[in-house]
Amino acid sequence: MHESRPFRTRLFDGLASSIAEHGYRATTVADIVRHARTSKRTFYSEFTDKEECFVELLRADHEQLLLAIRTAVNPESDWREQVRQAATAYVDHIGARPGITLSWIRELPALGTTVRSIQRAAMSDLTDLLIDLSDSPGFRRAELAPVRRELAVVLLGGLRELTALTVEDELPAESILEPAVLAAEALLSAGSAAPI
């Protein structure tokens, strides 16, 4: 299994390159292996089809996003600085591979009910991360309670849509940083004071 990891990584990179070039729907297995500089035989030894490769690529990308945000945030920093650290890590991640981000948001849902659990798990992971990050010394010093799940979902859902619009309009990922920070600060500070 470990020997196949380099091939999986190459195939993921091949799929990511093809998505950036053509989009997921227009991508074929031939495109993936051409970008990966490997064979269809290698592809089919790792994945049953293009959809499985796509789903596994998105899972790996999601794990990288979670790690990037968690690593970027210093829980001892002022809460506003933590918000900026998390938002910057998010923006840097999507800016590095905007096509993958857009595929998560727009193309994955088109695969139907088979991927619904993946979408829900990804949102749940991000929600849990936001709740966890807002339960830190920097937030406690500001007398802010951890964000409630419902408010975290509202924040993340809005950020996801803003991200999709930004990528679709081919605007720089950095353009969402300030709106993301302002929205997060407003929601995190207001949510601590008022019950839903």
C-alpha positions as CSV (number, residue, x, y, z in Angstrom):
1,M,0.0,0.0,0.0
2,H,2.8,2.4,0.9
3,E,4.5,1.8,-2.5
4,S,1.4,3.1,-4.3
5,R,1.4,6.4,-2.4
6,P,3.7,8.1,-4.9
7,F,1.4,7.0,-7.7
8,R,-1.7,8.2,-5.9
9,T,0.0,11.6,-5.3
10,R,1.0,11.8,-9.0
11,L,-2.6,10.9,-10.1
12,F,-4.1,13.5,-7.7
13,D,-1.7,16.1,-9.1
14,G,-2.7,14.9,-12.6
15,L,-6.4,15.3,-11.9
16,A,-5.8,18.7,-10.2
17,S,-3.9,19.9,-13.3
18,S,-6.7,18.7,-15.6
19,I,-9.3,20.3,-13.5
20,A,-7.4,23.6,-13.7
21,E,-7.2,23.2,-17.4
22,H,-10.6,21.8,-18.4
23,G,-12.8,21.5,-15.2
24,Y,-13.8,18.2,-13.7
25,R,-16.6,17.3,-16.0
26,A,-14.5,17.6,-19.2
27,T,-11.6,15.7,-17.6
28,T,-11.0,12.1,-18.8
29,V,-8.8,9.4,-17.3
30,A,-6.6,9.9,-20.3
31,D,-6.1,13.6,-19.3
32,I,-5.3,12.5,-15.7
33,V,-2.6,10.0,-16.7
34,R,-1.2,12.4,-19.3
35,H,-0.7,15.1,-16.6
36,A,0.5,12.5,-14.2
37,R,2.9,11.0,-16.8
38,T,1.8,7.5,-16.0
39,S,-0.5,4.9,-17.6
40,K,-4.1,4.0,-17.5
41,R,-3.1,0.7,-16.0
42,T,-1.5,2.5,-13.1
43,F,-4.6,4.6,-12.7
44,Y,-6.9,1.6,-12.6
45,S,-4.7,-0.1,-10.1
46,E,-5.4,2.8,-7.7
47,F,-9.0,3.8,-8.6
48,T,-12.0,2.2,-10.1
49,D,-12.9,5.4,-12.0
50,K,-12.5,9.1,-12.4
51,E,-15.1,9.8,-9.7
52,E,-13.3,7.8,-7.0
53,C,-10.1,9.6,-7.8
54,F,-11.9,12.9,-7.6
55,V,-13.5,12.1,-4.3
56,E,-10.2,11.0,-2.8
57,L,-8.4,14.1,-4.1
58,L,-11.0,16.3,-2.4
59,R,-10.7,14.3,0.8
60,A,-6.9,14.8,0.7
61,D,-7.3,18.5,-0.1
62,H,-9.8,18.9,2.8
63,E,-7.4,17.3,5.2
64,Q,-4.6,19.7,4.0
65,L,-6.9,22.7,4.5
66,L,-7.8,21.6,8.1
67,L,-4.1,21.1,8.9
68,A,-3.1,24.5,7.4
69,I,-5.7,26.4,9.4
70,R,-4.9,24.6,12.7
71,T,-1.2,25.0,12.2
72,A,-1.5,28.7,11.4
73,V,-3.5,29.7,14.5
74,N,-1.7,30.5,17.7
75,P,-4.2,29.9,20.5
76,E,-2.4,32.4,22.7
77,S,-2.8,35.3,20.3
78,D,-5.5,37.9,20.7
79,W,-8.7,36.5,19.3
80,R,-8.9,38.9,16.4
81,E,-5.4,37.9,15.4
82,Q,-6.4,34.3,15.5
83,V,-9.3,35.1,13.2
84,R,-6.9,36.7,10.8
85,Q,-4.5,33.8,11.0
86,A,-7.2,31.3,10.2
87,A,-8.6,33.4,7.4
88,T,-5.2,33.9,5.9
89,A,-4.5,30.2,5.9
90,Y,-7.8,29.5,4.2
91,V,-7.2,32.1,1.6
92,D,-3.6,30.9,0.9
93,H,-5.0,27.3,0.5
94,I,-7.7,28.2,-2.0
95,G,-5.4,30.6,-3.8
96,A,-2.9,27.7,-4.4
97,R,-5.6,25.5,-6.1
98,P,-8.7,27.5,-7.0
99,G,-9.9,24.9,-9.4
100,I,-10.0,22.3,-6.7
101,T,-11.9,24.6,-4.4
102,L,-14.5,25.4,-7.0
103,S,-14.9,21.7,-7.7
104,W,-15.6,21.1,-4.1
105,I,-18.3,23.7,-4.1
106,R,-19.9,23.4,-7.5
107,E,-19.0,20.0,-9.1
108,L,-19.0,17.6,-6.1
109,P,-22.7,18.2,-5.4
110,A,-23.5,17.3,-9.0
111,L,-22.4,13.7,-8.3
112,G,-25.6,13.2,-6.4
113,T,-26.6,11.5,-3.2
114,T,-23.5,9.2,-3.1
115,V,-21.3,12.2,-2.1
116,R,-23.8,13.8,0.3
117,S,-22.1,12.2,3.3
118,I,-18.7,13.5,2.2
119,Q,-20.1,17.1,1.9
120,R,-21.7,16.9,5.3
121,A,-18.6,15.4,6.9
122,A,-16.4,18.2,5.4
123,M,-18.7,20.9,6.8
124,S,-18.8,19.1,10.1
125,D,-15.0,19.0,10.2
126,L,-14.7,22.7,9.5
127,T,-17.5,23.5,12.0
128,D,-15.7,21.4,14.7
129,L,-12.4,23.2,13.9
130,L,-14.0,26.6,14.2
131,I,-15.6,25.7,17.6
132,D,-12.3,24.3,18.8
133,L,-10.3,27.3,17.7
134,S,-12.7,29.7,19.3
135,D,-12.2,27.8,22.7
136,S,-8.7,29.1,23.2
137,P,-6.9,31.3,25.7
138,G,-7.1,34.3,23.4
139,F,-10.8,34.0,23.1
140,R,-11.2,33.4,26.9
141,R,-9.2,36.5,27.7
142,A,-11.7,38.5,25.6
143,E,-14.5,36.7,27.5
144,L,-15.8,35.2,24.3
145,A,-17.5,31.8,24.5
146,P,-16.8,29.2,21.8
147,V,-18.9,29.8,18.7
148,R,-22.1,27.9,18.6
149,R,-22.5,25.3,15.9
150,E,-25.3,27.1,14.1
151,L,-23.4,30.3,13.8
152,A,-20.3,28.4,12.7
153,V,-22.3,26.9,9.9
154,V,-23.7,30.3,8.9
155,L,-20.2,31.7,8.7
156,L,-18.7,28.8,6.8
157,G,-21.6,28.6,4.4
158,G,-21.3,32.3,3.5
159,L,-17.6,32.0,3.2
160,R,-18.0,29.0,0.9
161,E,-20.3,30.9,-1.5
162,L,-18.1,34.0,-1.5
163,T,-15.2,31.8,-2.3
164,A,-17.1,30.2,-5.2
165,L,-18.1,33.5,-6.7
166,T,-14.6,34.9,-6.3
167,V,-13.0,31.9,-8.1
168,E,-15.7,31.8,-10.8
169,D,-15.1,35.5,-11.5
170,E,-11.3,34.8,-11.6
171,L,-10.6,37.4,-8.9
172,P,-7.6,37.0,-6.6
173,A,-8.3,34.8,-3.6
174,E,-6.9,37.6,-1.4
175,S,-9.9,39.7,-2.2
176,I,-12.0,37.6,0.3
177,L,-9.6,38.0,3.2
178,E,-11.0,41.2,4.6
179,P,-14.7,40.3,4.2
180,A,-14.0,36.9,5.8
181,V,-12.2,38.5,8.8
182,L,-14.9,41.2,9.3
183,A,-17.7,38.6,9.1
184,A,-16.0,36.2,11.4
185,E,-15.2,38.9,14.0
186,A,-18.8,40.2,13.9
187,L,-20.3,36.8,14.2
188,L,-17.9,35.5,16.8
189,S,-18.3,38.5,19.1
190,A,-22.1,38.9,18.7
191,G,-22.7,35.2,19.0
192,S,-21.1,35.1,22.4
193,A,-23.5,37.7,23.7
194,A,-26.9,36.8,22.3
195,P,-28.8,33.5,22.5
196,I,-30.3,32.1,19.3
